[in-house]
Amino acid sequence: MTDNTGENDALRAKVADANQQSRQRLASTSGNPPEPPARRCDECWDIKRRRAAALRADDRQEAARMTTAMGVHQRRAH
Ligand SMILES: [Zn+2]
């Protein structure tokens, strides 16, 4: 009876596939992003924004100041 064995294998494969799919769904809905917006520090965000603006304006001195400010702030506040 080789038919029976083949059916069981097919069923096992289907179940394994369904399990994997539900695991992937769980991971994508409840997985924590590395930097959740709600918990982002206001000052970090402000420094990042000012540094990005300085880079856009090609203001390297201001960008460097913001990089330093971020380093200092990270050490003090985090
Ligand atoms: Zn911060």
N, CA, C, O and the ligand as a Tripos MOL2 file, in Angstrom:
@<TRIPOS>MOLECULE
protein
  313   311    79     0     0
PROTEIN
NO_CHARGES

@<TRIPOS>ATOM
      1 N           0.8330   -1.2200    0.0000 N.3       1 MET1
      2 CA          0.0000    0.0000    0.0000 C.3       1 MET1
      3 C           0.8630    1.2650    0.0000 C.2       1 MET1
      4 O           1.1290    1.8590    1.0450 O.2       1 MET1
      5 N           1.2750    1.6420   -1.1600 N.am      2 THR2
      6 CA          2.1140    2.8440   -1.2160 C.3       2 THR2
      7 C           1.2700    4.1090   -1.2950 C.2       2 THR2
      8 O           1.7300    5.2050   -0.9740 O.2       2 THR2
      9 N          -0.0070    3.9270   -1.7410 N.am      3 ASP3
     10 CA         -0.8970    5.0870   -1.8590 C.3       3 ASP3
     11 C          -1.0890    5.7850   -0.5120 C.2       3 ASP3
     12 O          -1.0310    7.0110   -0.4140 O.2       3 ASP3
     13 N          -1.3160    4.9790    0.5140 N.am      4 ASN4
     14 CA         -1.5640    5.5170    1.8490 C.3       4 ASN4
     15 C          -0.4060    6.3900    2.3290 C.2       4 ASN4
     16 O          -0.6060    7.4960    2.8310 O.2       4 ASN4
     17 N           0.8170    5.8610    2.1610 N.am      5 THR5
     18 CA          1.9980    6.5940    2.6150 C.3       5 THR5
     19 C           2.0990    7.9390    1.8930 C.2       5 THR5
     20 O           2.4080    8.9670    2.4950 O.2       5 THR5
     21 N           1.8320    7.9010    0.5950 N.am      6 GLY6
     22 CA          1.9100    9.1390   -0.1760 C.3       6 GLY6
     23 C           0.9160   10.1620    0.3160 C.2       6 GLY6
     24 O           1.2270   11.3500    0.3900 O.2       6 GLY6
     25 N          -0.2910    9.7090    0.6570 N.am      7 GLU7
     26 CA         -1.3090   10.6310    1.1510 C.3       7 GLU7
     27 C          -0.8800   11.2740    2.4760 C.2       7 GLU7
     28 O          -1.0370   12.4770    2.6830 O.2       7 GLU7
     29 N          -0.3350   10.4370    3.3640 N.am      8 ASN8
     30 CA          0.1090   10.9670    4.6500 C.3       8 ASN8
     31 C           1.2090   12.0160    4.4740 C.2       8 ASN8
     32 O           1.2230   13.0530    5.1370 O.2       8 ASN8
     33 N           2.1120   11.7140    3.5730 N.am      9 ASP9
     34 CA          3.1930   12.6750    3.3280 C.3       9 ASP9
     35 C           2.6410   13.9980    2.8180 C.2       9 ASP9
     36 O           3.0850   15.0730    3.2210 O.2       9 ASP9
     37 N           1.6480   13.8940    1.9100 N.am     10 ALA10
     38 CA          1.0720   15.1100    1.3530 C.3      10 ALA10
     39 C           0.3750   15.9200    2.4530 C.2      10 ALA10
     40 O           0.4560   17.1470    2.4910 O.2      10 ALA10
     41 N          -0.3140   15.1920    3.3510 N.am     11 LEU11
     42 CA         -1.0130   15.8640    4.4420 C.3      11 LEU11
     43 C          -0.0190   16.5440    5.3730 C.2      11 LEU11
     44 O          -0.2130   17.6850    5.7930 O.2      11 LEU11
     45 N           1.0740   15.8000    5.6900 N.am     12 ARG12
     46 CA          2.0940   16.3770    6.5740 C.3      12 ARG12
     47 C           2.6730   17.6540    5.9600 C.2      12 ARG12
     48 O           2.8780   18.6580    6.6420 O.2      12 ARG12
     49 N           2.9270   17.5810    4.6580 N.am     13 ALA13
     50 CA          3.5070   18.7380    3.9790 C.3      13 ALA13
     51 C           2.5440   19.9210    4.0400 C.2      13 ALA13
     52 O           2.9690   21.0620    4.2250 O.2      13 ALA13
     53 N           1.2480   19.6500    3.8860 N.am     14 LYS14
     54 CA          0.2510   20.7150    3.9110 C.3      14 LYS14
     55 C           0.1950   21.3710    5.2910 C.2      14 LYS14
     56 O           0.1420   22.5940    5.4170 O.2      14 LYS14
     57 N           0.2090   20.5140    6.3300 N.am     15 VAL15
     58 CA          0.1540   21.0300    7.7050 C.3      15 VAL15
     59 C           1.3940   21.8590    8.0150 C.2      15 VAL15
     60 O           1.3050   22.9300    8.6170 O.2      15 VAL15
     61 N           2.5560   21.3480    7.5940 N.am     16 ALA16
     62 CA          3.7940   22.0730    7.8530 C.3      16 ALA16
     63 C           3.7660   23.4310    7.1550 C.2      16 ALA16
     64 O           4.2260   24.4370    7.6950 O.2      16 ALA16
     65 N           3.2160   23.4310    5.9460 N.am     17 ASP17
     66 CA          3.1300   24.6770    5.1840 C.3      17 ASP17
     67 C           2.2120   25.6730    5.8900 C.2      17 ASP17
     68 O           2.5330   26.8570    5.9910 O.2      17 ASP17
     69 N           1.0590   25.1840    6.3810 N.am     18 ALA18
     70 CA          0.1150   26.0600    7.0700 C.3      18 ALA18
     71 C           0.7330   26.6110    8.3540 C.2      18 ALA18
     72 O           0.5600   27.7830    8.6880 O.2      18 ALA18
     73 N           1.4590   25.7440    9.0680 N.am     19 ASN19
     74 CA          2.1130   26.2060   10.2930 C.3      19 ASN19
     75 C           3.1060   27.3170   10.0080 C.2      19 ASN19
     76 O           3.1700   28.3150   10.7270 O.2      19 ASN19
     77 N           3.8760   27.1290    8.9510 N.am     20 GLN20
     78 CA          4.8870   28.1310    8.6300 C.3      20 GLN20
     79 C           4.2270   29.4550    8.2400 C.2      20 GLN20
     80 O           4.6930   30.5320    8.6100 O.2      20 GLN20
     81 N           3.1290   29.3460    7.4820 N.am     21 GLN21
     82 CA          2.4600   30.5740    7.0540 C.3      21 GLN21
     83 C           1.8920   31.3420    8.2390 C.2      21 GLN21
     84 O           1.9710   32.5690    8.2830 O.2      21 GLN21
     85 N           1.3040   30.6020    9.2240 N.am     22 SER22
     86 CA          0.7390   31.2990   10.3790 C.3      22 SER22
     87 C           1.8500   31.8890   11.2360 C.2      22 SER22
     88 O           1.6620   32.9310   11.8640 O.2      22 SER22
     89 N           3.0140   31.2270   11.2680 N.am     23 ARG23
     90 CA          4.1410   31.7880   12.0220 C.3      23 ARG23
     91 C           4.6020   33.0840   11.3710 C.2      23 ARG23
     92 O           4.9110   34.0610   12.0540 O.2      23 ARG23
     93 N           4.6450   33.0810   10.0340 N.am     24 GLN24
     94 CA          5.0890   34.2850    9.3340 C.3      24 GLN24
     95 C           4.1170   35.4340    9.5440 C.2      24 GLN24
     96 O           4.5230   36.5850    9.7050 O.2      24 GLN24
     97 N           2.7960   35.1030    9.5420 N.am     25 ARG25
     98 CA          1.7870   36.1470    9.7860 C.3      25 ARG25
     99 C           1.9760   36.7460   11.1650 C.2      25 ARG25
    100 O           1.9460   37.9640   11.3390 O.2      25 ARG25
    101 N           2.1770   35.8530   12.1660 N.am     26 LEU26
    102 CA          2.3810   36.3270   13.5360 C.3      26 LEU26
    103 C           3.5910   37.2420   13.6190 C.2      26 LEU26
    104 O           3.5460   38.3010   14.2450 O.2      26 LEU26
    105 N           4.6680   36.8180   12.9800 N.am     27 ALA27
    106 CA          5.9020   37.5960   13.0600 C.3      27 ALA27
    107 C           5.7230   38.9720   12.4370 C.2      27 ALA27
    108 O           6.2860   39.9550   12.9180 O.2      27 ALA27
    109 N           4.9350   39.0430   11.3620 N.am     28 SER28
    110 CA          4.8110   40.3260   10.6820 C.3      28 SER28
    111 C           3.8370   41.2620   11.3970 C.2      28 SER28
    112 O           3.9290   42.4790   11.2350 O.2      28 SER28
    113 N           2.8980   40.7120   12.1940 N.am     29 THR29
    114 CA          1.9460   41.5940   12.8660 C.3      29 THR29
    115 C           2.4090   41.9830   14.2670 C.2      29 THR29
    116 O           2.1690   43.1090   14.7030 O.2      29 THR29
    117 N           3.0770   41.0590   14.9860 N.am     30 SER30
    118 CA          3.4450   41.3710   16.3650 C.3      30 SER30
    119 C           4.9470   41.6050   16.5330 C.2      30 SER30
    120 O           5.4160   41.8400   17.6470 O.2      30 SER30
    121 N           5.7010   41.5410   15.4350 N.am     31 GLY31
    122 CA          7.1360   41.7720   15.5420 C.3      31 GLY31
    123 C           7.4210   43.2320   15.8540 C.2      31 GLY31
    124 O           6.7760   44.1220   15.3000 O.2      31 GLY31
    125 N           8.3810   43.4840   16.7350 N.am     32 ASN32
    126 CA          8.6840   44.8640   17.0850 C.3      32 ASN32
    127 C           9.6950   45.4540   16.1220 C.2      32 ASN32
    128 O          10.7860   44.9060   15.9650 O.2      32 ASN32
    129 N           9.3550   46.5630   15.4720 N.am     33 PRO33
    130 CA         10.3450   47.2430   14.6410 C.3      33 PRO33
    131 C          11.4640   47.7740   15.5290 C.2      33 PRO33
    132 O          11.2210   48.1020   16.6900 O.2      33 PRO33
    133 N          12.6840   47.8640   15.0080 N.am     34 PRO34
    134 CA         13.8250   48.2940   15.8290 C.3      34 PRO34
    135 C          13.6350   49.6750   16.4260 C.2      34 PRO34
    136 O          14.1180   49.9390   17.5280 O.2      34 PRO34
    137 N          12.9390   50.5660   15.7220 N.am     35 GLU35
    138 CA         12.7530   51.9270   16.2330 C.3      35 GLU35
    139 C          11.2790   52.3290   16.1360 C.2      35 GLU35
    140 O          10.8980   52.9920   15.1710 O.2      35 GLU35
    141 N          10.4420   51.9500   17.1010 N.am     36 PRO36
    142 CA          9.0260   52.3210   17.0470 C.3      36 PRO36
    143 C           8.8550   53.8220   17.1820 C.2      36 PRO36
    144 O           9.4010   54.4150   18.1120 O.2      36 PRO36
    145 N           8.1120   54.4580   16.2810 N.am     37 PRO37
    146 CA          7.9560   55.9180   16.2650 C.3      37 PRO37
    147 C           7.4290   56.4720   17.5840 C.2      37 PRO37
    148 O           7.8380   57.5510   18.0130 O.2      37 PRO37
    149 N           6.5220   55.7380   18.2280 N.am     38 ALA38
    150 CA          5.9020   56.2450   19.4530 C.3      38 ALA38
    151 C           6.9160   56.3980   20.5750 C.2      38 ALA38
    152 O           6.7880   57.2770   21.4270 O.2      38 ALA38
    153 N           7.9320   55.5300   20.5680 N.am     39 ARG39
    154 CA          8.8940   55.5820   21.6720 C.3      39 ARG39
    155 C          10.1600   56.3450   21.3000 C.2      39 ARG39
    156 O          11.1340   56.3360   22.0540 O.2      39 ARG39
    157 N          10.1540   56.9980   20.1560 N.am     40 ARG40
    158 CA         11.3530   57.7090   19.7380 C.3      40 ARG40
    159 C          11.5420   58.9510   20.5960 C.2      40 ARG40
    160 O          10.5910   59.6830   20.8730 O.2      40 ARG40
    161 N          12.7630   59.1720   21.0060 N.am     41 CYS41
    162 CA         13.0680   60.3100   21.8560 C.3      41 CYS41
    163 C          12.9530   61.6120   21.0450 C.2      41 CYS41
    164 O          13.5150   61.7280   19.9550 O.2      41 CYS41
    165 N          12.2240   62.5760   21.5900 N.am     42 ASP42
    166 CA         11.9930   63.8450   20.8910 C.3      42 ASP42
    167 C          13.2990   64.5490   20.5350 C.2      42 ASP42
    168 O          13.4470   65.0920   19.4400 O.2      42 ASP42
    169 N          14.2250   64.5320   21.4590 N.am     43 GLU43
    170 CA         15.4680   65.2530   21.2250 C.3      43 GLU43
    171 C          16.3040   64.5720   20.1440 C.2      43 GLU43
    172 O          16.9110   65.2400   19.3070 O.2      43 GLU43
    173 N          16.3320   63.2350   20.1680 N.am     44 CYS44
    174 CA         17.0200   62.4910   19.1060 C.3      44 CYS44
    175 C          16.4310   62.8670   17.7500 C.2      44 CYS44
    176 O          17.1500   63.1540   16.7930 O.2      44 CYS44
    177 N          15.1030   62.8570   17.7000 N.am     45 TRP45
    178 CA         14.3840   63.1500   16.4640 C.3      45 TRP45
    179 C          14.7250   64.5520   15.9890 C.2      45 TRP45
    180 O          14.9680   64.7660   14.8010 O.2      45 TRP45
    181 N          14.7440   65.5100   16.9100 N.am     46 ASP46
    182 CA         15.0410   66.9020   16.5630 C.3      46 ASP46
    183 C          16.4680   67.0420   16.0350 C.2      46 ASP46
    184 O          16.7100   67.7310   15.0440 O.2      46 ASP46
    185 N          17.3990   66.3850   16.7060 N.am     47 ILE47
    186 CA         18.7980   66.4590   16.2620 C.3      47 ILE47
    187 C          18.9490   65.8240   14.8810 C.2      47 ILE47
    188 O          19.6390   66.3520   14.0080 O.2      47 ILE47
    189 N          18.2830   64.6680   14.7030 N.am     48 LYS48
    190 CA         18.3550   64.0000   13.3980 C.3      48 LYS48
    191 C          17.7970   64.8900   12.2900 C.2      48 LYS48
    192 O          18.3480   64.9750   11.1920 O.2      48 LYS48
    193 N          16.6720   65.5560   12.6170 N.am     49 ARG49
    194 CA         16.0270   66.3960   11.6080 C.3      49 ARG49
    195 C          16.9120   67.5890   11.2560 C.2      49 ARG49
    196 O          17.0360   67.9620   10.0890 O.2      49 ARG49
    197 N          17.5220   68.1800   12.2750 N.am     50 ARG50
    198 CA         18.3850   69.3380   12.0210 C.3      50 ARG50
    199 C          19.6270   68.9380   11.2430 C.2      50 ARG50
    200 O          20.1070   69.6850   10.3920 O.2      50 ARG50
    201 N          20.1510   67.7310   11.5490 N.am     51 ARG51
    202 CA         21.3270   67.2540   10.8310 C.3      51 ARG51
    203 C          20.9750   66.9770    9.3710 C.2      51 ARG51
    204 O          21.7520   67.2920    8.4700 O.2      51 ARG51
    205 N          19.7920   66.3810    9.1370 N.am     52 ALA52
    206 CA         19.3520   66.1100    7.7630 C.3      52 ALA52
    207 C          19.1710   67.4100    6.9980 C.2      52 ALA52
    208 O          19.5390   67.5060    5.8270 O.2      52 ALA52
    209 N          18.5990   68.4170    7.6660 N.am     53 ALA53
    210 CA         18.3950   69.7120    7.0190 C.3      53 ALA53
    211 C          19.7400   70.3590    6.6850 C.2      53 ALA53
    212 O          19.9010   70.9480    5.6160 O.2      53 ALA53
    213 N          20.7000   70.2490    7.5980 N.am     54 ALA54
    214 CA         22.0310   70.8080    7.3550 C.3      54 ALA54
    215 C          22.7030   70.1170    6.1800 C.2      54 ALA54
    216 O          23.3580   70.7610    5.3610 O.2      54 ALA54
    217 N          22.5360   68.7910    6.1020 N.am     55 LEU55
    218 CA         23.1200   68.0440    4.9870 C.3      55 LEU55
    219 C          22.4890   68.4580    3.6710 C.2      55 LEU55
    220 O          23.1710   68.5870    2.6540 O.2      55 LEU55
    221 N          21.1510   68.6690    3.7020 N.am     56 ARG56
    222 CA         20.4530   69.0960    2.4830 C.3      56 ARG56
    223 C          20.9500   70.4600    2.0410 C.2      56 ARG56
    224 O          21.0730   70.7250    0.8450 O.2      56 ARG56
    225 N          21.2380   71.3350    3.0170 N.am     57 ALA57
    226 CA         21.7110   72.6850    2.7020 C.3      57 ALA57
    227 C          23.2200   72.7080    2.4810 C.2      57 ALA57
    228 O          23.8110   73.7680    2.2740 O.2      57 ALA57
    229 N          23.8450   71.5110    2.5300 N.am     58 ASP58
    230 CA         25.2860   71.3780    2.3430 C.3      58 ASP58
    231 C          26.0600   72.1510    3.4100 C.2      58 ASP58
    232 O          27.1530   72.6570    3.1570 O.2      58 ASP58
    233 N          25.4780   72.2330    4.5990 N.am     59 ASP59
    234 CA         26.1260   72.9170    5.7260 C.3      59 ASP59
    235 C          26.8520   71.8720    6.5690 C.2      59 ASP59
    236 O          26.2940   71.3220    7.5180 O.2      59 ASP59
    237 N          28.0850   71.6140    6.2110 N.am     60 ARG60
    238 CA         28.8180   70.5250    6.8600 C.3      60 ARG60
    239 C          29.1510   70.8430    8.3130 C.2      60 ARG60
    240 O          29.1990   69.9440    9.1540 O.2      60 ARG60
    241 N          29.3800   72.1160    8.6070 N.am     61 GLN61
    242 CA         29.6870   72.4890    9.9910 C.3      61 GLN61
    243 C          28.5060   72.2020   10.9030 C.2      61 GLN61
    244 O          28.6560   71.6240   11.9800 O.2      61 GLN61
    245 N          27.3150   72.6210   10.4450 N.am     62 GLU62
    246 CA         26.1090   72.3750   11.2340 C.3      62 GLU62
    247 C          25.8550   70.8720   11.3490 C.2      62 GLU62
    248 O          25.4850   70.3870   12.4180 O.2      62 GLU62
    249 N          26.0510   70.1430   10.2680 N.am     63 ALA63
    250 CA         25.8550   68.6900   10.3000 C.3      63 ALA63
    251 C          26.8090   68.0420   11.2970 C.2      63 ALA63
    252 O          26.4230   67.1440   12.0460 O.2      63 ALA63
    253 N          28.0490   68.5010   11.3010 N.am     64 ALA64
    254 CA         29.0380   67.9510   12.2350 C.3      64 ALA64
    255 C          28.6630   68.2910   13.6720 C.2      64 ALA64
    256 O          28.8270   67.4780   14.5810 O.2      64 ALA64
    257 N          28.1420   69.5430   13.8640 N.am     65 ARG65
    258 CA         27.6990   69.9420   15.2000 C.3      65 ARG65
    259 C          26.5680   69.0520   15.6870 C.2      65 ARG65
    260 O          26.5170   68.6670   16.8550 O.2      65 ARG65
    261 N          25.6530   68.7290   14.7610 N.am     66 MET66
    262 CA         24.5190   67.8790   15.1300 C.3      66 MET66
    263 C          24.9750   66.4520   15.4460 C.2      66 MET66
    264 O          24.4360   65.8020   16.3420 O.2      66 MET66
    265 N          25.9810   65.9700   14.6930 N.am     67 THR67
    266 CA         26.5240   64.6420   14.9780 C.3      67 THR67
    267 C          27.1290   64.6110   16.3760 C.2      67 THR67
    268 O          26.9430   63.6510   17.1230 O.2      67 THR67
    269 N          27.8560   65.6760   16.7230 N.am     68 THR68
    270 CA         28.4350   65.7700   18.0550 C.3      68 THR68
    271 C          27.3430   65.8780   19.1110 C.2      68 THR68
    272 O          27.3980   65.2190   20.1490 O.2      68 THR68
    273 N          26.3410   66.7290   18.8270 N.am     69 ALA69
    274 CA         25.2380   66.9090   19.7700 C.3      69 ALA69
    275 C          24.5340   65.5800   20.0150 C.2      69 ALA69
    276 O          24.1540   65.2700   21.1440 O.2      69 ALA69
    277 N          24.3650   64.8080   18.9660 N.am     70 MET70
    278 CA         23.7230   63.5060   19.1030 C.3      70 MET70
    279 C          24.5550   62.5850   19.9900 C.2      70 MET70
    280 O          24.0130   61.8660   20.8290 O.2      70 MET70
    281 N          25.8690   62.6110   19.8000 N.am     71 GLY71
    282 CA         26.7500   61.7780   20.6190 C.3      71 GLY71
    283 C          26.6420   62.1620   22.0900 C.2      71 GLY71
    284 O          26.5330   61.3030   22.9650 O.2      71 GLY71
    285 N          26.6750   63.4630   22.3450 N.am     72 VAL72
    286 CA         26.5870   63.9500   23.7290 C.3      72 VAL72
    287 C          25.2350   63.5710   24.3240 C.2      72 VAL72
    288 O          25.1580   63.0550   25.4390 O.2      72 VAL72
    289 N          24.1710   63.8330   23.5660 N.am     73 HIS73
    290 CA         22.8260   63.5390   24.0450 C.3      73 HIS73
    291 C          22.6310   62.0490   24.3120 C.2      73 HIS73
    292 O          22.0280   61.6660   25.3150 O.2      73 HIS73
    293 N          23.1430   61.2120   23.4140 N.am     74 GLN74
    294 CA         23.0140   59.7600   23.5980 C.3      74 GLN74
    295 C          23.6980   59.3350   24.8900 C.2      74 GLN74
    296 O          23.1930   58.4800   25.6180 O.2      74 GLN74
    297 N          24.8390   59.9320   25.1640 N.am     75 ARG75
    298 CA         25.5660   59.5540   26.3780 C.3      75 ARG75
    299 C          24.8340   60.0300   27.6270 C.2      75 ARG75
    300 O          24.7960   59.3350   28.6420 O.2      75 ARG75
    301 N          24.2460   61.2400   27.5370 N.am     76 ARG76
    302 CA         23.6100   61.7980   28.7290 C.3      76 ARG76
    303 C          22.2240   61.2340   28.9860 C.2      76 ARG76
    304 O          21.8720   60.9000   30.1170 O.2      76 ARG76
    305 N          21.4330   61.1320   27.9050 N.am     77 ALA77
    306 CA         20.0110   60.8310   28.0950 C.3      77 ALA77
    307 C          19.6590   59.3640   27.8940 C.2      77 ALA77
    308 O          18.5560   58.9440   28.2420 O.2      77 ALA77
    309 N          20.5890   58.5700   27.3320 N.am     78 HIS78
    310 CA         20.2120   57.1900   27.0490 C.3      78 HIS78
    311 C          21.1030   56.1820   27.7620 C.2      78 HIS78
    312 O          20.9060   54.9760   27.6200 O.2      78 HIS78
    313 ZN         17.3550   60.8820   22.6650 Zn       79 ZN79
@<TRIPOS>BOND
     1     1     2 1
     2     2     3 1
     3     3     4 2
     4     3     5 am
     5     5     6 1
     6     6     7 1
     7     7     8 2
     8     7     9 am
     9     9    10 1
    10    10    11 1
    11    11    12 2
    12    11    13 am
    13    13    14 1
    14    14    15 1
    15    15    16 2
    16    15    17 am
    17    17    18 1
    18    18    19 1
    19    19    20 2
    20    19    21 am
    21    21    22 1
    22    22    23 1
    23    23    24 2
    24    23    25 am
    25    25    26 1
    26    26    27 1
    27    27    28 2
    28    27    29 am
    29    29    30 1
    30    30    31 1
    31    31    32 2
    32    31    33 am
    33    33    34 1
    34    34    35 1
    35    35    36 2
    36    35    37 am
    37    37    38 1
    38    38    39 1
    39    39    40 2
    40    39    41 am
    41    41    42 1
    42    42    43 1
    43    43    44 2
    44    43    45 am
    45    45    46 1
    46    46    47 1
    47    47    48 2
    48    47    49 am
    49    49    50 1
    50    50    51 1
    51    51    52 2
    52    51    53 am
    53    53    54 1
    54    54    55 1
    55    55    56 2
    56    55    57 am
    57    57    58 1
    58    58    59 1
    59    59    60 2
    60    59    61 am
    61    61    62 1
    62    62    63 1
    63    63    64 2
    64    63    65 am
    65    65    66 1
    66    66    67 1
    67    67    68 2
    68    67    69 am
    69    69    70 1
    70    70    71 1
    71    71    72 2
    72    71    73 am
    73    73    74 1
    74    74    75 1
    75    75    76 2
    76    75    77 am
    77    77    78 1
    78    78    79 1
    79    79    80 2
    80    79    81 am
    81    81    82 1
    82    82    83 1
    83    83    84 2
    84    83    85 am
    85    85    86 1
    86    86    87 1
    87    87    88 2
    88    87    89 am
    89    89    90 1
    90    90    91 1
    91    91    92 2
    92    91    93 am
    93    93    94 1
    94    94    95 1
    95    95    96 2
    96    95    97 am
    97    97    98 1
    98    98    99 1
    99    99   100 2
   100    99   101 am
   101   101   102 1
   102   102   103 1
   103   103   104 2
   104   103   105 am
   105   105   106 1
   106   106   107 1
   107   107   108 2
   108   107   109 am
   109   109   110 1
   110   110   111 1
   111   111   112 2
   112   111   113 am
   113   113   114 1
   114   114   115 1
   115   115   116 2
   116   115   117 am
   117   117   118 1
   118   118   119 1
   119   119   120 2
   120   119   121 am
   121   121   122 1
   122   122   123 1
   123   123   124 2
   124   123   125 am
   125   125   126 1
   126   126   127 1
   127   127   128 2
   128   127   129 am
   129   129   130 1
   130   130   131 1
   131   131   132 2
   132   131   133 am
   133   133   134 1
   134   134   135 1
   135   135   136 2
   136   135   137 am
   137   137   138 1
   138   138   139 1
   139   139   140 2
   140   139   141 am
   141   141   142 1
   142   142   143 1
   143   143   144 2
   144   143   145 am
   145   145   146 1
   146   146   147 1
   147   147   148 2
   148   147   149 am
   149   149   150 1
   150   150   151 1
   151   151   152 2
   152   151   153 am
   153   153   154 1
   154   154   155 1
   155   155   156 2
   156   155   157 am
   157   157   158 1
   158   158   159 1
   159   159   160 2
   160   159   161 am
   161   161   162 1
   162   162   163 1
   163   163   164 2
   164   163   165 am
   165   165   166 1
   166   166   167 1
   167   167   168 2
   168   167   169 am
   169   169   170 1
   170   170   171 1
   171   171   172 2
   172   171   173 am
   173   173   174 1
   174   174   175 1
   175   175   176 2
   176   175   177 am
   177   177   178 1
   178   178   179 1
   179   179   180 2
   180   179   181 am
   181   181   182 1
   182   182   183 1
   183   183   184 2
   184   183   185 am
   185   185   186 1
   186   186   187 1
   187   187   188 2
   188   187   189 am
   189   189   190 1
   190   190   191 1
   191   191   192 2
   192   191   193 am
   193   193   194 1
   194   194   195 1
   195   195   196 2
   196   195   197 am
   197   197   198 1
   198   198   199 1
   199   199   200 2
   200   199   201 am
   201   201   202 1
   202   202   203 1
   203   203   204 2
   204   203   205 am
   205   205   206 1
   206   206   207 1
   207   207   208 2
   208   207   209 am
   209   209   210 1
   210   210   211 1
   211   211   212 2
   212   211   213 am
   213   213   214 1
   214   214   215 1
   215   215   216 2
   216   215   217 am
   217   217   218 1
   218   218   219 1
   219   219   220 2
   220   219   221 am
   221   221   222 1
   222   222   223 1
   223   223   224 2
   224   223   225 am
   225   225   226 1
   226   226   227 1
   227   227   228 2
   228   227   229 am
   229   229   230 1
   230   230   231 1
   231   231   232 2
   232   231   233 am
   233   233   234 1
   234   234   235 1
   235   235   236 2
   236   235   237 am
   237   237   238 1
   238   238   239 1
   239   239   240 2
   240   239   241 am
   241   241   242 1
   242   242   243 1
   243   243   244 2
   244   243   245 am
   245   245   246 1
   246   246   247 1
   247   247   248 2
   248   247   249 am
   249   249   250 1
   250   250   251 1
   251   251   252 2
   252   251   253 am
   253   253   254 1
   254   254   255 1
   255   255   256 2
   256   255   257 am
   257   257   258 1
   258   258   259 1
   259   259   260 2
   260   259   261 am
   261   261   262 1
   262   262   263 1
   263   263   264 2
   264   263   265 am
   265   265   266 1
   266   266   267 1
   267   267   268 2
   268   267   269 am
   269   269   270 1
   270   270   271 1
   271   271   272 2
   272   271   273 am
   273   273   274 1
   274   274   275 1
   275   275   276 2
   276   275   277 am
   277   277   278 1
   278   278   279 1
   279   279   280 2
   280   279   281 am
   281   281   282 1
   282   282   283 1
   283   283   284 2
   284   283   285 am
   285   285   286 1
   286   286   287 1
   287   287   288 2
   288   287   289 am
   289   289   290 1
   290   290   291 1
   291   291   292 2
   292   291   293 am
   293   293   294 1
   294   294   295 1
   295   295   296 2
   296   295   297 am
   297   297   298 1
   298   298   299 1
   299   299   300 2
   300   299   301 am
   301   301   302 1
   302   302   303 1
   303   303   304 2
   304   303   305 am
   305   305   306 1
   306   306   307 1
   307   307   308 2
   308   307   309 am
   309   309   310 1
   310   310   311 1
   311   311   312 2
@<TRIPOS>SUBSTRUCTURE
     1 MET1         2 RESIDUE 1 A MET
     2 THR2         6 RESIDUE 1 A THR
     3 ASP3        10 RESIDUE 1 A ASP
     4 ASN4        14 RESIDUE 1 A ASN
     5 THR5        18 RESIDUE 1 A THR
     6 GLY6        22 RESIDUE 1 A GLY
     7 GLU7        26 RESIDUE 1 A GLU
     8 ASN8        30 RESIDUE 1 A ASN
     9 ASP9        34 RESIDUE 1 A ASP
    10 ALA10       38 RESIDUE 1 A ALA
    11 LEU11       42 RESIDUE 1 A LEU
    12 ARG12       46 RESIDUE 1 A ARG
    13 ALA13       50 RESIDUE 1 A ALA
    14 LYS14       54 RESIDUE 1 A LYS
    15 VAL15       58 RESIDUE 1 A VAL
    16 ALA16       62 RESIDUE 1 A ALA
    17 ASP17       66 RESIDUE 1 A ASP
    18 ALA18       70 RESIDUE 1 A ALA
    19 ASN19       74 RESIDUE 1 A ASN
    20 GLN20       78 RESIDUE 1 A GLN
    21 GLN21       82 RESIDUE 1 A GLN
    22 SER22       86 RESIDUE 1 A SER
    23 ARG23       90 RESIDUE 1 A ARG
    24 GLN24       94 RESIDUE 1 A GLN
    25 ARG25       98 RESIDUE 1 A ARG
    26 LEU26      102 RESIDUE 1 A LEU
    27 ALA27      106 RESIDUE 1 A ALA
    28 SER28      110 RESIDUE 1 A SER
    29 THR29      114 RESIDUE 1 A THR
    30 SER30      118 RESIDUE 1 A SER
    31 GLY31      122 RESIDUE 1 A GLY
    32 ASN32      126 RESIDUE 1 A ASN
    33 PRO33      130 RESIDUE 1 A PRO
    34 PRO34      134 RESIDUE 1 A PRO
    35 GLU35      138 RESIDUE 1 A GLU
    36 PRO36      142 RESIDUE 1 A PRO
    37 PRO37      146 RESIDUE 1 A PRO
    38 ALA38      150 RESIDUE 1 A ALA
    39 ARG39      154 RESIDUE 1 A ARG
    40 ARG40      158 RESIDUE 1 A ARG
    41 CYS41      162 RESIDUE 1 A CYS
    42 ASP42      166 RESIDUE 1 A ASP
    43 GLU43      170 RESIDUE 1 A GLU
    44 CYS44      174 RESIDUE 1 A CYS
    45 TRP45      178 RESIDUE 1 A TRP
    46 ASP46      182 RESIDUE 1 A ASP
    47 ILE47      186 RESIDUE 1 A ILE
    48 LYS48      190 RESIDUE 1 A LYS
    49 ARG49      194 RESIDUE 1 A ARG
    50 ARG50      198 RESIDUE 1 A ARG
    51 ARG51      202 RESIDUE 1 A ARG
    52 ALA52      206 RESIDUE 1 A ALA
    53 ALA53      210 RESIDUE 1 A ALA
    54 ALA54      214 RESIDUE 1 A ALA
    55 LEU55      218 RESIDUE 1 A LEU
    56 ARG56      222 RESIDUE 1 A ARG
    57 ALA57      226 RESIDUE 1 A ALA
    58 ASP58      230 RESIDUE 1 A ASP
    59 ASP59      234 RESIDUE 1 A ASP
    60 ARG60      238 RESIDUE 1 A ARG
    61 GLN61      242 RESIDUE 1 A GLN
    62 GLU62      246 RESIDUE 1 A GLU
    63 ALA63      250 RESIDUE 1 A ALA
    64 ALA64      254 RESIDUE 1 A ALA
    65 ARG65      258 RESIDUE 1 A ARG
    66 MET66      262 RESIDUE 1 A MET
    67 THR67      266 RESIDUE 1 A THR
    68 THR68      270 RESIDUE 1 A THR
    69 ALA69      274 RESIDUE 1 A ALA
    70 MET70      278 RESIDUE 1 A MET
    71 GLY71      282 RESIDUE 1 A GLY
    72 VAL72      286 RESIDUE 1 A VAL
    73 HIS73      290 RESIDUE 1 A HIS
    74 GLN74      294 RESIDUE 1 A GLN
    75 ARG75      298 RESIDUE 1 A ARG
    76 ARG76      302 RESIDUE 1 A ARG
    77 ALA77      306 RESIDUE 1 A ALA
    78 HIS78      310 RESIDUE 1 A HIS
    79 ZN79       313 GROUP 0 **** ****
